[in-house]
Amino acid sequence: MRRRVFSSLVPGLAALGCAPQRADAPRSPGSPPAGAPRGPDDEAWWSQIAGLYPPLDFINLENGFFTRAAAPVMDAHRRARDAINREGARYMRLSLLPALEAVRTRLAALLHTVPEQVALLRNTTEAMNLVLQGLPWQPGDELLGSDQDYPTNVEIEDTLVRRRGVVLRRARVPEAPASDAEVVDAFVRELGPRTRAALVTHVIHLSGQVLPVAAICAALRERGVLAIVDGAHALGQLEVDPAGLSADVYAASLHKWLGAPLGNGVLWLRREHIAAIEPLFADTSKASDDIRRFEHVGTRPAHDVVAVDDAIALHEHIGVAAKRARLLWLRERWVDAVASLPGVRLRCPRAQPRASAIATVAVEGMAPAALAERLWQQHRIYTVAIEHPVIQGVRVSVHPSTPVAHVDAIAQALASSSRRGPGA
Ligand SMILES: Cc1ncc(COP(=O)(O)O)c(C=O)c1O
């Protein structure tokens, strides 16, 4: 059903180049390489992945904000947009619903769950607002956050304190934990008598640290605390199975590591929580246990959602394990090159399973913004400065399309910045 409906909107996956190909099959421009990479350093294979993205005249090492969508995804996006503009209201009334259900089904499979537990939203921010503001808080109830929560989550937390009388508690996430137990303890230690829910970030935006979410959520659920996971940077980088992680709620953005067009997010809920959360946008037409009641935001650019199917197809063609291996290999190449340079301080975990594509680095005597500016002005390398009470530095995030030359360039640029010092 899904495939039939979808293929009536846009060409099938084979036409998009995402179907498995024989190694000797001719590739059309914009189609991914055949087969699987021989490893994270199979440059011939990965350079074909890089070829799916428009060329840039600078070095982009800020892939944490969002990642550009690849050519097959943007082709599908354009085709869906054209169909919408050709057919108008008829498309929206007849074709859109089955197309959305097709995406829901595919996302559910990616999350090892069923479509009834998946809401198609615009981003993690929307999902977090829906859940945290929609819970039945009583004044004096406690919410546990952490000292490294993403700023939009901090804004939601502050809003709950101001509007709903929620008491906020904060775990201090260790920067270089020696064990999972140390991280679990950082959360459990801060639970209070009225802690109803805790917000746990799967991959921290400041340092790329991957938290032991399964162990944290299990400890929270054992204590009757709702485990709400922000997976903005996890989905697409890691295998994500919210139920397997013991989460109650799992939210993620699809325009980050999954490579979907901008404006796509997902919310997974345990079935028993669907009716307990009050939607922010009124929807009285659906049953209280229908997760679709969280999607009621009026008319929106439907082609954005339709093309998620193609982003998942490309992601699955690469394979999450191969993708993660490539990301870690690229990251380790530059991190290892700068780790022992005098004046260079890494502000990210080195060892598995804590590391991700994101890593943060500081140069002694140089403010993060000054370092980011120097990287840009002198080396045409785009990064982002992190000025946070806990972690300061320049955040460098690689992508499967990042060429080796780009990670070598950041290593050399950091070496020259550390040699020259702040005044140079
Ligand atoms: C950890 C984390 N959570 C949430 C968000 C918000 O994502 P979005 O802007 O897609 O809603 C981000 C964005 O970078 C993030 O890093």
The ligand as an SDF file (V2000), in Angstrom:
LIG
                    3D

 16 16  0  0  0  0  0  0  0  0999 V2000
   20.4810   18.3830   21.6000 C   0  0  0  0  0  0  0  0  0  0  0  0
   19.5590   19.1980   20.7440 C   0  0  0  0  0  0  0  0  0  0  0  0
   18.2530   19.1880   21.0160 N   0  0  0  0  0  0  0  0  0  0  0  0
   17.3790   19.8840   20.2750 C   0  0  0  0  0  0  0  0  0  0  0  0
   17.7890   20.6480   19.2090 C   0  0  0  0  0  0  0  0  0  0  0  0
   16.8000   21.4240   18.4170 C   0  0  0  0  0  0  0  0  0  0  0  0
   16.6580   20.8880   17.1410 O   0  0  0  0  0  0  0  0  0  0  0  0
   15.6510   21.5550   16.1220 P   0  0  0  0  0  0  0  0  0  0  0  0
   16.1370   22.9530   15.8860 O   0  0  0  0  0  0  0  0  0  0  0  0
   15.7340   20.7200   14.9080 O   0  0  0  0  0  0  0  0  0  0  0  0
   14.3290   21.5640   16.7710 O   0  0  0  0  0  0  0  0  0  0  0  0
   19.1400   20.6910   18.8840 C   0  0  0  0  0  0  0  0  0  0  0  0
   19.6090   21.4850   17.7540 C   0  0  0  0  0  0  0  0  0  0  0  0
   20.7660   21.5410   17.4170 O   0  0  0  0  0  0  0  0  0  0  0  0
   20.0420   19.9550   19.6820 C   0  0  0  0  0  0  0  0  0  0  0  0
   21.3580   19.9860   19.4390 O   0  0  0  0  0  0  0  0  0  0  0  0
  1  2  1  0
  2  3  1  0
  2 15  2  0
  3  4  2  0
  4  5  1  0
  5  6  1  0
  5 12  2  0
  6  7  1  0
  7  8  1  0
  8  9  2  0
  8 10  1  0
  8 11  1  0
 12 13  1  0
 12 15  1  0
 13 14  2  0
 15 16  1  0
M  END
$$$$
